[in-house]
Amino acid sequence: MKAIRVSEYGGPSVLKLVEVPAPQPGPNQVLVRNHAVGVNPVDTYLRANVDNRGPKLPYTPGSDAAGVVEAVGSGVTDLKAADRVYVGGTLTGAYAELCLCERSQVHPLPLNVAPAQGAALNIPYATAYHALFNRAHAEAGETVFVHGASGGVGIAAVQLARARGLTVIGTAGTERGRRLVLTEGAHHALDHTAPDYLDGLTRLTGGRGPDIVLEMLANANLQKDLGIVAGRGRIVVIGNRGAVEINARLAMNKDAAILGMALFHATPAQLAGIHAALVEGLRTGTLRPVVGRELPLADAPRAHEAVMEPGHYGKIVLVP
């Protein structure tokens, strides 16, 4: 089968399309034929070995995909060949024509959801859900500020929060991005490239500030978030690309919490609950993954460049 392999850490050029043997499912495993593969910023960090967290070389990147069941191993009785599924994590990597998964990593893909949308689910939607409800404990009636709402996680957060009854305010750096944020359910969309955009946030919240801030770029925004979050508010750090200096007295004065979040810390029980909620949201149409761009599997290097570009919107998907 064709797969992307990384044999050395480095820039996007280390992503190589090669032929590798197709994996075979063992007990309680599922082999999935990928129709679409999701590209996430974390894939670029692992490829570059940021923080020495890169996988053992060589490896096939990726954790998100959607397609159909190719084969199942012994002990798997609730799935069969040709069932439509999306995957949340794999044993062999998602950037390939086939990927091998544990049974717990495979979830049903409703008929009303395209494979490219299914490939946009796992990391973006599970991250947004975990941030909102397991870390920030968001409640209906609260206000959430999504700082960078036009990307994959941001769109997921907007849809999830709106469905749960929160007031949603998002930001995006382009007019196209702000239209998308509003279309996907935000009550208001602000231009985070404007020098006074946080004044608009203060006006929209009656001077109180948002109860929850979901932060996609903490190194640029965390100090500002502390200035605008409501008393007893929660700031969830979802993304960060460098060091930041903050005045911790702002957190003290507001009794505010700064919460780190990484999806790999979610417990098995939390993951099961997350995906149960996501499947139901897909089935009812409450959740509608937005695919911004589809590229051939061989264009994985370009996909890794695009997913880190400012202003990109929606999900970038590879098609094997």
SVG drawing of the C-alpha trace seen along z (x, -y; Angstrom):
<svg xmlns="http://www.w3.org/2000/svg" viewBox="-31 -50 48 64">
<polyline fill="none" stroke="black" stroke-width="0.4" points="0.0,0.0 1.0,-3.6 1.9,-5.5 3.7,-8.6 6.8,-7.8 9.1,-10.0 12.7,-8.6 14.3,-11.7 12.9,-14.6 12.8,-18.0 10.7,-20.2 7.8,-19.1 10.2,-17.7 10.9,-14.7 7.4,-13.4 7.9,-10.8 5.3,-8.7 6.5,-5.1 5.2,-1.5 4.9,0.4 3.3,3.8 -0.3,3.6 -1.0,4.3 -3.2,7.2 -5.6,7.0 -4.9,9.0 -7.3,9.7 -9.6,6.8 -8.2,4.8 -9.7,3.2 -8.1,2.5 -9.6,-0.6 -9.4,-1.6 -8.9,-5.4 -11.0,-7.5 -9.8,-10.8 -7.1,-11.7 -7.1,-14.7 -4.0,-16.9 -3.5,-18.6 -0.9,-21.1 0.3,-18.5 1.4,-16.4 3.9,-19.1 5.2,-19.3 5.9,-15.6 7.5,-15.6 9.9,-18.3 10.5,-16.6 9.4,-19.7 10.0,-19.2 11.6,-15.8 8.2,-14.2 8.7,-12.8 7.7,-9.2 10.3,-6.5 11.7,-6.6 10.6,-5.6 6.9,-6.2 3.7,-7.1 2.1,-10.4 -1.5,-11.1 -4.2,-10.0 -7.4,-11.1 -9.1,-9.4 -12.4,-8.1 -13.3,-5.4 -14.6,-1.8 -13.7,1.3 -11.4,3.5 -11.1,6.4 -11.5,7.2 -9.5,9.4 -10.8,12.0 -13.0,10.6 -14.5,7.8 -18.1,8.7 -19.9,5.3 -18.1,4.2 -17.8,5.8 -16.2,5.2 -17.6,2.1 -19.0,0.4 -18.5,-3.4 -16.2,-4.6 -14.0,-7.4 -10.9,-6.8 -9.6,-8.6 -6.0,-7.3 -4.3,-4.5 -1.6,-1.9 0.2,-2.4 -0.5,-6.0 -3.3,-7.6 -1.3,-9.0 -1.8,-5.8 -4.3,-3.9 -4.9,-1.6 -4.5,-2.0 -4.7,0.5 -6.6,-0.5 -7.7,0.8 -11.4,1.5 -11.8,-1.4 -10.3,-3.9 -13.0,-3.2 -16.3,-5.0 -19.4,-4.8 -19.7,-7.5 -23.3,-8.4 -24.6,-8.2 -25.2,-11.9 -21.5,-12.7 -18.9,-12.6 -15.6,-10.9 -13.7,-14.2 -15.8,-15.5 -15.2,-12.3 -11.5,-12.9 -12.0,-16.3 -13.4,-15.0 -11.1,-13.4 -8.5,-15.9 -10.4,-19.1 -13.8,-18.1 -12.5,-15.9 -10.1,-18.7 -12.8,-21.3 -15.2,-19.1 -12.5,-18.2 -11.5,-21.9 -15.1,-23.1 -16.7,-20.5 -14.1,-18.4 -11.6,-21.2 -13.6,-24.5 -16.8,-22.8 -18.8,-25.1 -22.5,-25.6 -25.5,-26.8 -25.9,-30.6 -22.2,-31.3 -20.2,-33.2 -17.2,-31.7 -14.6,-33.6 -12.9,-31.5 -9.6,-33.2 -8.9,-32.0 -12.3,-30.5 -11.9,-29.8 -9.6,-26.8 -10.6,-23.2 -10.7,-23.3 -12.2,-26.8 -15.1,-25.8 -15.7,-22.7 -15.8,-24.8 -18.2,-27.2 -20.6,-24.5 -20.3,-22.6 -20.8,-25.6 -23.7,-27.0 -25.5,-23.6 -25.0,-23.5 -26.6,-27.0 -23.6,-29.2 -23.2,-32.7 -20.3,-32.4 -17.9,-35.1 -15.1,-34.2 -12.3,-35.8 -10.7,-35.4 -8.1,-37.4 -9.9,-37.6 -13.4,-38.6 -13.9,-35.2 -13.0,-33.6 -15.3,-35.8 -18.2,-35.0 -17.5,-31.3 -17.4,-31.7 -20.8,-33.4 -22.2,-30.8 -21.2,-28.0 -23.0,-29.4 -21.1,-32.2 -23.3,-35.1 -20.5,-37.6 -17.2,-37.5 -14.3,-39.9 -11.2,-40.8 -8.2,-39.9 -5.9,-41.9 -7.7,-45.1 -5.8,-47.0 -9.0,-47.6 -10.8,-44.3 -10.8,-43.5 -12.7,-46.7 -15.5,-45.2 -15.4,-42.0 -15.8,-44.1 -18.8,-46.0 -20.4,-42.7 -20.2,-41.3 -21.4,-44.5 -18.0,-45.1 -17.9,-41.8 -15.8,-39.7 -16.3,-36.1 -16.6,-33.3 -14.4,-31.0 -11.6,-31.8 -10.4,-29.1 -6.9,-30.1 -5.3,-28.8 -2.1,-30.9 -1.2,-31.5 2.2,-33.0 0.6,-35.9 -2.6,-36.3 -2.5,-34.9 -1.6,-38.2 -4.5,-39.9 -6.8,-37.0 -6.1,-37.7 -7.1,-41.3 -10.5,-40.5 -11.7,-37.3 -14.6,-37.6 -14.1,-37.2 -13.8,-33.5 -13.3,-32.9 -11.4,-30.0 -8.7,-30.3 -8.0,-27.0 -4.7,-26.9 -5.2,-24.7 -2.3,-26.0 1.0,-27.7 4.1,-28.3 6.6,-29.9 7.3,-31.5 5.1,-34.2 5.4,-36.6 2.3,-37.3 1.3,-39.4 0.0,-36.7 -1.7,-39.4 -4.4,-39.6 -5.3,-36.0 -5.2,-36.7 -7.4,-39.8 -10.0,-37.9 -9.7,-34.5 -9.2,-33.2 -7.9,-29.8 -5.4,-29.1 -5.9,-25.5 -3.6,-23.6 -5.1,-21.0 -3.8,-18.2 -6.2,-15.6 -3.8,-12.7 -4.4,-13.3 -8.1,-12.5 -9.0,-9.2 -10.5,-6.2 -13.9,-7.0 -13.7,-10.7 -12.8,-9.6 -15.7,-7.2 -18.0,-10.0 -16.5,-12.5 -17.0,-10.2 -20.5,-9.2 -21.4,-12.9 -19.7,-13.5 -21.4,-10.6 -24.8,-11.8 -24.0,-15.4 -23.1,-14.2 -26.2,-12.1 -28.5,-15.0 -26.6,-17.6 -25.7,-19.7 -22.0,-19.1 -20.9,-19.9 -17.2,-19.6 -15.9,-22.2 -13.4,-21.0 -11.3,-23.9 -9.0,-22.0 -8.5,-18.5 -5.1,-17.4 -3.7,-14.1 -1.8,-12.0 1.4,-12.7 1.0,-16.4 1.4,-15.8 4.4,-18.3 2.2,-21.0 -0.5,-20.1 1.9,-20.5 2.8,-24.0 -0.8,-25.0 -2.0,-23.9 0.4,-26.3 -0.3,-29.3 -2.1,-32.3 -5.6,-32.7 -6.3,-29.2 -9.8,-28.0 -11.6,-24.7 -9.8,-21.3 -7.1,-20.3 -7.7,-16.7 -5.5,-14.3 -7.1,-11.9 -5.2,-8.5"/>
</svg>
